[in-house]
Amino acid sequence: MVEVKDATHLLDVLGFFCPVPVAEAKQALSNMSVGSVLQVLASDPETLHDIPLMLGRTPHELLSVESIEGEYVFLIEVKANE
């Protein structure tokens, strides 16, 4: 059974468009401790591509992505300090 992790931090970038959601997520992750989980709320459809792409260049893990009525919820676990 997969362990579901609860968010320890919230980043609300609803209504913002590229590059703001990715830049804000990157900044938030850099200030978080290992093991913390960031929940990102976004409405820009580009984040479905851009956030996973950004995370591919980091040690962090994308735990889940949900799409709910035009809003996107990303759960990201901090794996190492950058």
Secondary structure by P-SEA (a helix, b strand, c coil): cbbbbbbcbbbbbcccccaaaaaaaaaaaaaccccbbbbbbbccccccccaaaaaaacccccccccccccbbbbbbbbcccc
